[in-house]
């Protein structure tokens, strides 16, 4: 589990880019992206991935 708090406030209609990099030699780990208690995405990371989270 990783928890991150932004050091600034976003506008209610903001899009937040998030890049997750797969580490070489690791299996495809499962990720669940939650924002403010709401599940936005769930996936297995088999390659680097960039998400644009609509907040």
Kinemage of the C-alpha trace (Angstrom):
@kinemage 1
@onewidth
@group {chain A} dominant
@subgroup {mainchain}
@vectorlist {calphas} color= white
{ca unk a 1} P 0.000 0.000 0.000
{ca unk a 2} L 1.249 3.427 -0.938
{ca unk a 3} L -0.494 6.563 0.292
{ca unk a 4} L 0.373 9.954 -1.153
{ca unk a 5} L -1.003 13.377 -0.301
{ca unk a 6} L -0.544 16.143 -2.853
{ca unk a 7} L 1.283 19.173 -1.453
{ca unk a 8} L -1.275 21.458 -3.121
{ca unk a 9} L -5.023 21.559 -3.767
{ca unk a 10} L -6.397 20.702 -7.202
{ca unk a 11} L -9.454 22.266 -8.784
{ca unk a 12} L -12.537 20.033 -8.657
{ca unk a 13} L -12.354 19.346 -12.407
{ca unk a 14} L -8.610 18.710 -12.562
{ca unk a 15} L -6.857 15.866 -14.338
{ca unk a 16} L -3.860 14.442 -12.491
{ca unk a 17} L -1.215 12.606 -14.554
{ca unk a 18} L 0.277 9.560 -12.829
{ca unk a 19} L 3.118 7.462 -14.245
{ca unk a 20} L 3.826 4.019 -12.806
{ca unk a 21} L 7.004 2.304 -13.953
{ca unk a 22} L 7.407 -1.469 -13.980
{ca unk a 23} L 10.675 -2.606 -12.501
{ca unk a 24} L 12.729 -4.883 -14.798
{ca unk a 25} L 12.686 -8.544 -13.826
{ca unk a 26} L 9.501 -8.325 -11.747
{ca unk a 27} L 6.193 -10.017 -12.436
{ca unk a 28} L 3.093 -8.088 -13.464
{ca unk a 29} L 1.973 -6.770 -10.076
{ca unk a 30} L -1.651 -5.835 -9.475
{ca unk a 31} L -2.411 -2.170 -8.811
{ca unk a 32} L -5.587 -0.601 -7.480
{ca unk a 33} L -5.808 3.183 -7.773
{ca unk a 34} L -8.046 4.787 -5.131
{ca unk a 35} L -8.599 8.534 -4.811
{ca unk a 36} L -10.518 9.853 -1.813
{ca unk a 37} L -11.815 6.347 -1.081
{ca unk a 38} L -13.134 5.789 -4.629
{ca unk a 39} L -11.626 3.036 -6.814
{ca unk a 40} L -10.698 4.575 -10.171
{ca unk a 41} L -8.739 1.758 -11.824
{ca unk a 42} L -7.500 -1.770 -11.235
{ca unk a 43} L -4.916 -3.467 -13.472
{ca unk a 44} L -1.831 -5.686 -13.669
{ca unk a 45} L 1.257 -3.684 -14.558
{ca unk a 46} L 3.161 -5.543 -17.280
{ca unk a 47} L 4.759 -2.384 -18.778
{ca unk a 48} L 5.160 1.274 -17.824
{ca unk a 49} L 1.786 3.003 -17.695
{ca unk a 50} L 0.674 6.639 -17.631
{ca unk a 51} L -2.783 7.390 -16.281
{ca unk a 52} L -4.740 10.625 -16.415
{ca unk a 53} L -6.906 10.565 -13.307
{ca unk a 54} L -10.072 12.643 -13.500
{ca unk a 55} L -10.630 13.988 -10.019
